[in-house]
Amino acid sequence: MKKVLKGLSIFLITFFMVGAVVTKLDKGTDEPLPWGQNTTTITINA
């Protein structure tokens, strides 16, 4: 059961991180992302 919870928490963290990136891109790229545009593209494509 603990393995399931750990996997679920990792999934949720990843989900929220992706959501934050998508939201940031949706608002437009007026302000540059801290880690640069390339990383974001790779993250979405992966």
Secondary structure by P-SEA (a helix, b strand, c coil): caaaaaaaaaaaaaaaaaaaaaaaaaacccccccccaaaaaaaaac
